[in-house]
Amino acid sequence: MAFQQQRANRAPQLGMWRAIHAKIESKRDPELERQCVEFVVHHTGETVNTFDDLKNGVILCKLVNKFCPNAVRKVEQSTAVFKQRANLESFIQGCKAFGLKDQEVFQVNDLFENKNIPQFTQCIVALGRYAQATEGYDGPILGPKQSEGNVREFTQDQMDAGKHMIGLQMGSNKGASQAGGDFGRPRQVHSEFKYHGLLVNKFCPEAVRKIETSTAVFKQRANLESFIQGLKVYGLKDQDVFQVNDLYESKNIPQFTGCLVALGRFAQSQPGYDGPILGPRQSESNVRDFSQDQMDAGKHMIGLQMGSNKGASQAGGDFGRPRQVHSDFK
């Protein structure tokens, strides 16, 4: 009666909140709720007519303890509201101990204040799904059976072959193929792409382990991608390299040119390099050691970042009578 009185004193939902609650209520499934009640009755032996009989949490704690013994160590029998809410919280934690995920359980108010009954129903269904996966389960079937792991082992050849397959996430060609794609003269700019792998391998051996010699478009693009990754292994930064389409579709030739210049800059820094000079030489570190006195002195210097007085000083600043407000500062 105390709980009903508390609900009666609550202001009705209005505006947006009323619309949200109506949308949630529209998701309720009476048949599924009936199956959940039967599931609870079967495993607890208690009399349950509606979800209102579960709001004190006592029966729910008994339910989860059947599948996960001692998941709830103390069940409150008091009719006090905070004790009943504590039972519901214990049930939720017991479900998580049994294996349910955060998105499969509910919040106390979803059931206690009828704010989201479909979420509570989902929790009972998930509990039934996990229960079916336990050995020797002979109760009613509630929800689909819990899926099991399906480990697949692939050979290294299969793994390598999969790297060159274009998945449907990239779109579909609706059955089209490249059959007859060699009609006419191919774009000659692509014909020497394999030499990019040879170039980076000269400075960083084994950076590109496999160079595709096919004229297929995706093979040529794979060579460019391997060249880019090889450059990164050699030491080039992300901002130094280019994207495949920058060269392959001539979208950003200056970026590709800058990449080759960066490669030349790195190559010049290697001992024994005797090739042509391309771009400025790679800068080297200039480590400076300062004494503690020098470090301390630097703390009191005003850098040029603060501005400059252009040579002005305070010489002659004592002209005339000083401000007397300073006389007692000592």
VMD Tcl script that draws the C-alpha trace (Angstrom):
set ca {
  {0.00 0.00 0.00}
  {2.88 2.34 0.79}
  {4.32 1.73 -2.67}
  {0.97 2.40 -4.34}
  {0.59 5.61 -2.39}
  {4.04 6.72 -3.54}
  {3.08 6.09 -7.14}
  {-0.20 7.97 -6.69}
  {1.64 11.05 -5.46}
  {3.97 11.14 -8.49}
  {3.12 13.80 -11.05}
  {1.95 12.45 -14.41}
  {4.42 12.56 -17.30}
  {3.86 15.36 -19.77}
  {5.21 16.56 -23.07}
  {8.29 14.81 -24.43}
  {8.57 12.39 -21.50}
  {5.01 11.22 -22.03}
  {5.77 10.56 -25.70}
  {8.95 8.66 -24.80}
  {7.11 6.51 -22.26}
  {4.36 5.80 -24.80}
  {6.97 4.68 -27.34}
  {8.55 2.33 -24.80}
  {5.17 0.90 -23.82}
  {4.38 0.22 -27.48}
  {7.28 -2.27 -27.54}
  {5.72 -4.52 -24.91}
  {4.88 -8.06 -26.03}
  {2.10 -9.63 -23.89}
  {2.88 -13.15 -25.13}
  {6.57 -12.82 -24.32}
  {5.73 -11.39 -20.88}
  {3.46 -14.40 -20.24}
  {6.32 -16.76 -21.15}
  {8.62 -14.89 -18.76}
  {6.10 -15.30 -15.93}
  {5.83 -19.04 -16.65}
  {9.63 -19.29 -16.69}
  {9.89 -17.67 -13.26}
  {7.09 -19.81 -11.81}
  {8.63 -23.03 -13.11}
  {12.06 -22.39 -11.58}
  {10.98 -20.84 -8.28}
  {7.71 -22.60 -7.49}
  {6.26 -19.26 -6.40}
  {2.91 -17.81 -7.43}
  {3.38 -14.98 -9.94}
  {0.47 -13.42 -11.77}
  {2.04 -10.24 -13.15}
  {5.36 -8.43 -13.01}
  {4.03 -6.47 -10.04}
  {4.58 -9.61 -7.94}
  {8.29 -9.39 -8.74}
  {8.90 -5.80 -7.68}
  {10.01 -6.68 -4.15}
  {12.90 -8.67 -5.70}
  {12.50 -11.71 -3.42}
  {11.36 -14.12 -6.14}
  {13.89 -12.78 -8.63}
  {16.75 -13.35 -6.18}
  {15.54 -16.92 -5.71}
  {15.47 -17.32 -9.49}
  {19.05 -16.23 -10.11}
  {20.33 -18.26 -7.16}
  {19.00 -21.42 -8.83}
  {21.26 -20.94 -11.86}
  {24.18 -19.28 -10.04}
  {24.26 -20.49 -6.40}
  {25.06 -17.81 -3.83}
  {24.88 -15.07 -6.47}
  {22.63 -13.25 -3.96}
  {23.78 -14.05 -0.43}
  {21.18 -12.02 1.46}
  {17.56 -11.54 0.40}
  {15.69 -8.77 2.20}
  {12.19 -9.78 3.39}
  {11.20 -6.31 4.57}
  {8.41 -4.36 2.86}
  {10.41 -1.13 3.09}
  {10.92 0.45 -0.31}
  {14.71 0.75 -0.06}
  {14.94 -2.94 0.96}
  {12.90 -4.02 -2.06}
  {15.05 -1.87 -4.35}
  {18.14 -3.44 -2.77}
  {16.82 -6.89 -3.70}
  {16.38 -5.80 -7.33}
  {19.92 -4.44 -7.40}
  {21.20 -7.74 -5.95}
  {19.32 -9.62 -8.68}
  {20.92 -7.46 -11.38}
  {24.40 -8.07 -9.98}
  {23.62 -11.78 -9.72}
  {22.66 -11.86 -13.41}
  {26.03 -10.29 -14.29}
  {27.79 -12.88 -12.15}
  {25.91 -15.57 -14.13}
  {27.30 -14.10 -17.35}
  {24.80 -11.53 -18.63}
  {26.23 -8.41 -20.24}
  {25.48 -4.84 -19.19}
  {23.20 -4.30 -22.18}
  {21.15 -7.37 -21.25}
  {20.15 -6.33 -17.73}
  {17.86 -3.51 -16.59}
  {17.85 -0.66 -14.11}
  {15.89 -0.84 -10.88}
  {13.34 1.79 -11.92}
  {12.65 -0.05 -15.19}
  {10.68 -2.56 -13.14}
  {10.06 -0.83 -9.81}
  {8.44 2.23 -11.40}
  {7.40 0.57 -14.70}
  {9.67 2.90 -16.68}
  {10.92 0.27 -19.15}
  {9.16 -3.09 -18.87}
  {10.48 -4.27 -22.29}
  {14.05 -3.94 -20.93}
  {13.13 -6.06 -17.90}
  {11.53 -8.63 -20.21}
  {14.72 -8.73 -22.28}
  {16.71 -9.44 -19.11}
  {14.53 -12.45 -18.20}
  {14.79 -13.75 -21.79}
  {18.59 -13.38 -21.66}
  {18.64 -15.23 -18.35}
  {16.66 -18.05 -19.96}
  {19.07 -18.11 -22.91}
  {22.08 -18.45 -20.62}
  {20.26 -21.07 -18.53}
  {19.72 -23.29 -21.59}
  {23.49 -23.38 -22.11}
  {24.06 -24.91 -18.66}
  {24.56 -28.65 -18.47}
  {21.47 -30.64 -17.52}
  {18.97 -27.84 -18.05}
  {15.45 -29.27 -18.36}
  {13.21 -26.23 -17.93}
  {11.04 -24.37 -20.44}
  {12.67 -22.83 -23.49}
  {12.72 -19.04 -23.30}
  {14.39 -17.20 -26.13}
  {16.93 -18.59 -28.59}
  {19.69 -20.92 -27.46}
  {22.95 -19.23 -26.50}
  {25.37 -19.32 -29.41}
  {28.63 -21.22 -29.04}
  {32.08 -20.48 -30.35}
  {32.83 -21.55 -33.92}
  {36.60 -21.45 -34.25}
  {37.87 -21.65 -37.80}
  {41.45 -22.33 -38.69}
  {42.92 -21.17 -41.98}
  {46.22 -22.07 -43.57}
  {48.79 -19.39 -44.30}
  {48.06 -19.70 -48.03}
  {44.37 -19.04 -47.39}
  {45.23 -16.04 -45.23}
  {47.50 -14.63 -47.94}
  {44.86 -15.18 -50.64}
  {42.30 -13.29 -48.58}
  {44.45 -10.17 -48.54}
  {43.77 -9.60 -52.23}
  {40.02 -10.17 -52.16}
  {37.70 -7.18 -52.32}
  {34.89 -7.75 -49.83}
  {31.28 -6.72 -50.36}
  {31.85 -3.89 -47.87}
  {33.56 -2.13 -50.78}
  {30.42 -2.47 -52.88}
  {29.37 -4.91 -55.57}
  {30.03 -4.99 -59.29}
  {26.76 -6.91 -59.81}
  {28.46 -9.75 -61.63}
  {30.71 -7.62 -63.83}
  {34.31 -8.70 -64.30}
  {37.47 -7.46 -65.96}
  {37.15 -9.96 -68.78}
  {38.18 -8.18 -71.97}
  {39.70 -5.40 -69.93}
  {42.89 -5.56 -72.00}
  {41.11 -4.12 -75.07}
  {43.26 -1.44 -76.60}
  {46.53 -0.18 -75.25}
  {46.80 -0.13 -71.41}
  {47.83 3.01 -69.53}
  {51.59 3.01 -69.78}
  {52.01 4.99 -66.56}
  {51.17 1.79 -64.66}
  {53.56 -0.51 -66.45}
  {56.59 0.17 -64.26}
  {54.88 0.23 -60.86}
  {56.77 -2.90 -59.82}
  {59.97 -0.86 -59.66}
  {58.70 1.10 -56.68}
  {59.19 -2.00 -54.58}
  {62.71 -2.36 -55.95}
  {63.46 1.26 -55.06}
  {62.56 1.08 -51.40}
  {64.17 -2.36 -51.06}
  {67.50 -0.84 -52.12}
  {67.55 1.38 -49.04}
  {65.59 -0.92 -46.70}
  {66.11 -4.57 -47.70}
  {63.04 -6.83 -47.40}
  {60.77 -3.82 -46.81}
  {58.63 -5.16 -49.67}
  {58.76 -8.96 -49.62}
  {56.51 -9.63 -52.60}
  {56.29 -7.52 -55.75}
  {53.30 -8.21 -57.98}
  {54.18 -8.43 -61.70}
  {50.59 -8.73 -62.91}
  {48.97 -5.96 -64.94}
  {45.71 -6.32 -63.03}
  {44.66 -3.04 -61.46}
  {44.34 -4.33 -57.91}
  {47.80 -5.92 -58.15}
  {49.35 -2.63 -59.23}
  {47.57 -0.80 -56.42}
  {48.84 -3.47 -54.01}
  {52.41 -2.68 -55.13}
  {51.89 1.00 -54.40}
  {50.48 0.23 -50.96}
  {53.47 -2.05 -50.26}
  {55.82 0.74 -51.35}
  {54.12 3.18 -48.96}
  {54.36 0.74 -46.05}
  {58.01 0.10 -46.91}
  {58.73 3.82 -46.73}
  {57.25 3.95 -43.24}
  {59.42 1.01 -42.21}
  {62.42 2.92 -43.56}
  {61.54 5.89 -41.35}
  {59.32 8.26 -43.31}
  {56.50 9.88 -41.37}
  {52.82 9.75 -42.33}
  {52.96 13.32 -43.62}
  {55.91 12.39 -45.89}
  {54.14 9.63 -47.83}
  {51.23 9.72 -50.30}
  {48.02 7.85 -50.92}
  {47.63 5.33 -53.71}
  {45.25 7.49 -55.73}
  {47.60 10.48 -55.48}
  {49.74 8.72 -58.10}
  {47.48 6.05 -59.58}
  {44.73 8.49 -60.52}
  {46.98 11.57 -60.60}
  {45.00 13.21 -57.82}
  {47.99 14.72 -56.03}
  {51.25 14.39 -57.95}
  {53.00 17.06 -55.80}
  {52.45 14.84 -52.74}
  {54.03 11.90 -54.57}
  {56.94 14.13 -55.60}
  {57.39 15.27 -52.01}
  {57.47 11.62 -50.94}
  {60.36 10.83 -53.31}
  {62.21 13.92 -52.08}
  {61.72 12.76 -48.49}
  {63.05 9.32 -49.47}
  {66.12 10.95 -50.99}
  {66.62 13.02 -47.84}
  {66.58 9.91 -45.67}
  {68.87 8.05 -48.09}
  {71.56 10.78 -47.92}
  {71.84 10.28 -44.17}
  {72.91 6.66 -44.61}
  {76.66 5.86 -44.38}
  {78.26 5.27 -47.75}
  {75.50 6.86 -49.83}
  {76.96 7.84 -53.22}
  {73.86 8.56 -55.29}
  {72.51 11.87 -56.57}
  {71.46 14.57 -54.10}
  {67.69 14.94 -53.92}
  {66.31 17.47 -51.48}
  {68.03 18.85 -48.38}
  {70.07 16.58 -46.19}
  {68.31 15.02 -43.23}
  {68.93 17.11 -40.11}
  {70.83 15.55 -37.21}
  {70.33 15.96 -33.52}
  {72.32 18.70 -31.76}
  {72.41 17.76 -28.10}
  {73.46 20.59 -25.79}
  {74.49 20.11 -22.20}
  {73.85 22.95 -19.76}
  {75.01 23.20 -16.18}
  {72.51 23.63 -13.37}
  {73.62 27.26 -12.94}
  {72.89 27.96 -16.60}
  {69.51 26.31 -16.30}
  {68.68 28.40 -13.22}
  {69.84 31.61 -14.90}
  {67.62 30.92 -17.88}
  {64.53 30.90 -15.68}
  {64.91 34.66 -15.12}
  {65.45 35.64 -18.75}
  {62.60 37.16 -20.75}
  {62.65 35.59 -24.18}
  {61.84 37.40 -27.39}
  {58.49 35.55 -27.43}
  {57.46 38.12 -24.79}
  {58.34 41.02 -27.10}
  {61.35 43.34 -27.38}
  {62.12 46.82 -25.97}
  {64.34 47.55 -29.04}
  {67.36 48.49 -26.93}
  {65.59 50.78 -24.49}
  {66.67 50.61 -20.84}
  {65.79 52.18 -17.50}
  {68.94 54.35 -17.44}
  {68.01 57.82 -16.06}
  {64.79 56.48 -14.68}
  {65.46 58.24 -11.33}
  {65.06 61.75 -12.79}
  {63.02 63.98 -10.49}
  {61.54 63.11 -7.14}
  {60.55 59.45 -6.80}
  {56.98 58.45 -5.90}
  {56.79 58.45 -2.11}
  {54.45 55.47 -2.10}
  {57.57 53.38 -2.63}
  {59.44 54.64 0.45}
  {58.13 52.02 2.85}
  {58.19 49.04 0.56}
  {61.37 47.85 2.22}
}
mol new
graphics top color blue
foreach p $ca { graphics top sphere $p radius 0.5 }
foreach p [lrange $ca 0 end-1] q [lrange $ca 1 end] { graphics top cylinder $p $q radius 0.2 }
display resetview
